[in-house]
Amino acid sequence: MVFIASPIINFKRKRLKTLKKHQKLFLKKVKISYKTYLNDRLKQVDFHGMMTHPLYVQVTYERKTIFFKSYYFELFAKERYFLKIPGTTIAEGPGLLQVIGMETEVIKFIAEKHKENFSLDVFKKEYAYYSKDLCDELEGGFIDYLYTFFYDEGLPALAETIMTGGKSTIAYDIVMDLKIALNKTIYDKLIENSFYYAPPYLPVYGFMKEIKKWPMLCLTAMEWDNMDTIKAFKEYVEAHYPGMKSTELVRQVNNWSP
C-alpha cells in the first residue's frame, strides 16, 4: 500500500513544510492518497477568532474519491475549547495544524488496520467510529445527569445554569468548581450517584487530562482501542476511585462508545 498525502491549500509556505513532514505513509501493494483542504465553496466560519473556510478531507482509492468535513475541525471549533482569562491577554484555542495532525493520525491508523481489505466504504465506516472523541460523546449524557440531580436536590436555578453553561464550558471543569462551591455531603452524593445514573464521563475525562496536554483535550475511540490505554485507565481508576471496579468502568465505557 502506498499512501500519498497532499498538503492543505491556502496555508503559508512555512506551514506547508510542516504538513509535508507529517502526512506521508508507505505501505505495500495498494495506493491511497488523501489531502486536507479548506473548502472555499462554503462560507467562512469563526475558528477561535480566525475566520476560515471549513476544513475538509479528500481520500482517493482506485480512482474513486470521497470528500467529507473534518470531524476534528467541528470538534475543536466548539467554544469550550477556547481559553480566555478575564483581565489578561490570554485567549487561545487549538490551531488548524493541530487539527490536521489528528486527521492524519486517524487516516493512517485506518489504512494500516485495513491494508488487506481497504475500500472507501470500509474507510467511511471506520472513520465515523475511530475518530470520535469519547469525552465529547459522554459529556451530553453527563450534563443531563447534572441537570436532573440538581432539580432533585431542590436547586432548579443551578440546574438550568449548568444546562446552559455546559454548551460553552467543559462539564469536568464545572464539576471541579462545584467541588469548591458545594458542601461535602452534596458533592459526594453527586459523584457517587454519577456512577449509577450517568455515563462514565468523569473518570474518562480525568484520565484523559493526565495523559494529554491542552488544548488537544480528547480521547479518541482509536486511542481507546489499545490495551496499553485500557491498562493505564484501570490504574487511574484504582488510584482515584478505589470504591469502583476498574473492569466495570471499562465495560461502561465500551457500552457508551460511539
C-alpha positions as CSV (number, residue, x, y, z in Angstrom):
1,M,0.0,0.0,0.0
2,V,1.4,3.4,-1.0
3,F,-0.1,6.3,1.0
4,I,0.3,9.7,-0.6
5,A,-0.6,12.9,1.2
6,S,-1.3,16.3,-0.2
7,P,-0.9,19.5,1.8
8,I,-3.7,21.8,2.8
9,I,-4.3,24.7,0.4
10,N,-4.3,28.3,1.4
11,F,-1.6,28.0,4.0
12,K,1.6,29.9,4.2
13,R,4.7,28.2,2.7
14,K,6.3,27.8,6.1
15,R,3.3,25.8,7.4
16,L,3.2,23.7,4.2
17,K,6.6,22.3,5.1
18,T,5.3,21.2,8.5
19,L,2.4,19.4,6.9
20,K,4.5,17.6,4.4
21,K,6.6,16.1,7.2
22,H,3.6,14.5,8.9
23,Q,1.4,13.3,6.0
24,K,3.3,10.5,4.3
25,L,2.9,6.8,4.9
26,F,4.2,4.0,2.7
27,L,2.5,0.6,2.8
28,K,2.7,-2.3,0.3
29,K,0.5,-3.1,-2.8
30,V,-2.3,-0.6,-2.6
31,K,-2.2,3.1,-3.4
32,I,-4.2,5.6,-1.3
33,S,-4.0,9.3,-1.5
34,Y,-5.6,12.0,0.7
35,K,-5.4,15.7,1.4
36,T,-6.8,18.1,3.8
37,Y,-8.1,21.4,2.4
38,L,-10.1,24.5,3.2
39,N,-13.4,24.2,1.4
40,D,-13.7,27.7,-0.2
41,R,-17.1,26.8,-1.7
42,L,-18.6,27.2,1.8
43,K,-18.9,30.3,3.9
44,Q,-16.1,31.2,6.3
45,V,-16.7,30.3,10.0
46,D,-15.1,31.5,13.2
47,F,-12.4,29.2,14.4
48,H,-11.4,30.8,17.7
49,G,-11.1,34.3,16.4
50,M,-9.8,33.4,13.0
51,M,-12.2,33.4,10.0
52,T,-11.6,30.4,7.8
53,H,-13.4,28.1,5.4
54,P,-14.3,24.7,7.0
55,L,-11.6,22.1,6.9
56,Y,-12.4,19.1,4.6
57,V,-10.7,15.8,3.9
58,Q,-10.4,14.1,0.5
59,V,-9.5,10.4,0.2
60,T,-8.8,8.7,-3.1
61,Y,-8.6,5.0,-3.7
62,E,-8.7,3.0,-7.0
63,R,-9.7,6.2,-8.9
64,K,-12.7,6.8,-6.6
65,T,-12.7,9.8,-4.3
66,I,-14.8,10.8,-1.3
67,F,-14.9,14.2,0.4
68,F,-16.1,15.0,3.9
69,K,-15.9,17.6,6.6
70,S,-13.2,17.2,9.2
71,Y,-14.6,15.8,12.4
72,Y,-11.8,17.3,14.4
73,F,-12.4,20.8,12.9
74,E,-16.0,20.6,14.0
75,L,-15.0,19.3,17.5
76,F,-12.3,21.8,18.3
77,A,-14.1,24.7,16.9
78,K,-16.5,24.5,19.8
79,E,-16.4,27.4,22.2
80,R,-15.5,25.2,25.1
81,Y,-12.0,24.6,23.6
82,F,-11.2,28.3,23.6
83,L,-9.3,29.5,26.7
84,K,-9.9,33.1,27.7
85,I,-9.0,34.5,31.1
86,P,-10.7,37.8,32.0
87,G,-8.3,40.6,32.9
88,T,-5.4,39.1,31.0
89,T,-4.2,38.8,27.4
90,I,-4.6,35.0,27.4
91,A,-7.0,34.0,24.7
92,E,-6.1,30.9,22.8
93,G,-7.5,27.7,21.3
94,P,-6.5,24.8,19.1
95,G,-4.8,25.6,15.8
96,L,-5.6,24.2,12.4
97,L,-2.3,22.5,12.1
98,Q,-3.1,20.5,15.3
99,V,-6.4,19.6,13.9
100,I,-4.8,18.4,10.7
101,G,-2.4,16.4,12.6
102,M,-5.2,14.5,14.3
103,E,-6.9,13.8,10.9
104,T,-3.6,12.5,9.6
105,E,-3.2,10.1,12.6
106,V,-6.7,8.5,12.2
107,I,-6.4,8.2,8.5
108,K,-3.1,6.4,8.8
109,F,-4.5,4.2,11.5
110,I,-7.4,3.0,9.4
111,A,-5.2,2.5,6.3
112,E,-2.8,0.3,8.4
113,K,-5.6,-1.6,10.1
114,H,-7.3,-2.4,6.7
115,K,-4.3,-2.7,4.4
116,E,-5.5,-6.2,3.3
117,N,-9.2,-5.2,2.8
118,F,-9.2,-1.4,2.3
119,S,-12.1,0.2,0.5
120,L,-13.7,3.6,0.7
121,D,-16.8,2.1,2.3
122,V,-14.7,0.5,4.9
123,F,-12.9,3.7,5.5
124,K,-16.1,5.8,5.9
125,K,-17.4,3.3,8.5
126,E,-14.1,3.1,10.4
127,Y,-13.6,6.9,10.3
128,A,-17.0,7.5,11.8
129,Y,-16.1,5.3,14.7
130,Y,-12.4,5.7,15.4
131,S,-12.2,9.4,15.0
132,K,-14.8,10.1,17.7
133,D,-13.8,11.7,21.0
134,L,-15.1,9.6,23.9
135,C,-15.2,12.6,26.2
136,D,-17.4,14.6,23.8
137,E,-19.6,11.5,23.3
138,L,-20.1,11.0,27.0
139,E,-20.5,14.7,28.0
140,G,-24.0,15.3,26.8
141,G,-25.4,12.5,28.9
142,F,-23.4,13.7,31.9
143,I,-24.8,17.2,31.6
144,D,-28.3,15.7,31.6
145,Y,-27.4,13.9,34.8
146,L,-26.3,17.1,36.5
147,Y,-29.5,18.8,35.4
148,T,-31.7,16.1,36.9
149,F,-29.5,15.8,40.0
150,F,-29.8,19.5,41.0
151,Y,-33.5,19.6,40.2
152,D,-34.0,16.7,42.6
153,E,-31.9,18.5,45.2
154,G,-34.2,21.5,45.0
155,L,-31.7,23.7,43.1
156,P,-33.5,24.3,39.8
157,A,-31.7,27.6,39.0
158,L,-28.4,25.9,39.3
159,A,-29.6,23.0,37.1
160,E,-30.7,25.5,34.4
161,T,-27.4,27.4,34.7
162,I,-25.4,24.2,34.2
163,M,-27.6,23.1,31.2
164,T,-27.0,26.5,29.5
165,G,-23.3,26.9,30.6
166,G,-22.5,23.4,29.5
167,K,-22.7,24.5,25.9
168,S,-19.7,26.7,26.3
169,T,-17.9,25.1,29.3
170,I,-16.4,21.7,29.7
171,A,-18.5,19.7,32.1
172,Y,-15.5,18.3,34.0
173,D,-14.4,21.9,34.8
174,I,-18.0,22.6,36.1
175,V,-17.7,19.7,38.5
176,M,-14.3,20.8,39.7
177,D,-15.8,24.2,40.6
178,L,-18.8,22.5,42.2
179,K,-16.3,20.7,44.5
180,I,-15.3,24.1,45.8
181,A,-18.8,25.6,45.9
182,L,-20.9,22.7,47.3
183,N,-20.9,21.3,50.8
184,K,-19.1,17.9,51.0
185,T,-22.3,15.9,51.5
186,I,-24.0,17.1,48.3
187,Y,-20.8,16.9,46.3
188,D,-20.0,13.3,47.4
189,K,-23.6,12.3,46.6
190,L,-23.2,13.9,43.2
191,I,-20.1,11.9,42.4
192,E,-21.3,8.6,43.8
193,N,-24.7,8.8,42.0
194,S,-23.0,9.6,38.7
195,F,-21.6,6.0,38.6
196,Y,-25.1,4.7,38.6
197,Y,-27.1,7.3,36.7
198,A,-24.7,8.9,34.2
199,P,-22.3,7.8,31.6
200,P,-18.7,7.3,32.9
201,Y,-17.7,10.7,31.8
202,L,-15.8,11.8,35.0
203,P,-13.2,9.0,35.1
204,V,-12.7,9.1,31.3
205,Y,-12.1,12.9,31.2
206,G,-10.0,12.8,34.4
207,F,-7.9,10.1,32.9
208,M,-7.6,11.9,29.6
209,K,-6.3,15.1,31.4
210,E,-3.5,13.1,32.9
211,I,-2.2,11.9,29.6
212,K,-3.0,14.8,27.3
213,K,-1.9,18.5,27.2
214,W,-4.2,21.5,26.5
215,P,-5.6,22.4,24.0
216,M,-6.0,18.9,22.4
217,L,-8.0,17.5,25.2
218,C,-9.7,14.5,23.8
219,L,-9.6,10.7,24.0
220,T,-10.5,9.1,20.7
221,A,-12.0,5.7,20.1
222,M,-8.8,4.9,18.2
223,E,-6.8,5.5,21.3
224,W,-9.2,3.6,23.5
225,D,-8.8,0.6,21.1
226,N,-5.4,-0.1,22.6
227,M,-4.6,-2.4,25.5
228,D,-2.0,0.0,26.9
229,T,-4.7,2.7,27.2
230,I,-7.1,0.3,28.9
231,K,-4.3,-0.7,31.4
232,A,-3.5,2.9,32.1
233,F,-7.1,3.7,32.6
234,K,-7.6,0.9,35.1
235,E,-4.6,2.1,37.1
236,Y,-6.1,5.6,37.1
237,V,-9.5,4.4,38.3
238,E,-7.9,2.3,41.0
239,A,-6.0,5.3,42.3
240,H,-8.7,7.9,42.1
241,Y,-11.9,5.9,42.5
242,P,-10.9,3.0,44.8
243,G,-14.5,2.2,45.5
244,M,-15.3,1.3,41.9
245,K,-14.2,-1.7,40.0
246,S,-12.0,-0.7,37.1
247,T,-13.2,-3.5,34.9
248,E,-16.8,-2.4,35.4
249,L,-15.9,1.2,34.3
250,V,-14.1,-0.2,31.2
251,R,-17.3,-2.1,30.4
252,Q,-19.4,1.0,30.8
253,V,-17.1,3.0,28.5
254,N,-17.3,0.2,25.9
255,N,-21.1,0.3,26.1
256,W,-21.2,4.1,25.7
257,S,-18.6,4.2,22.9
258,P,-19.9,5.6,19.6
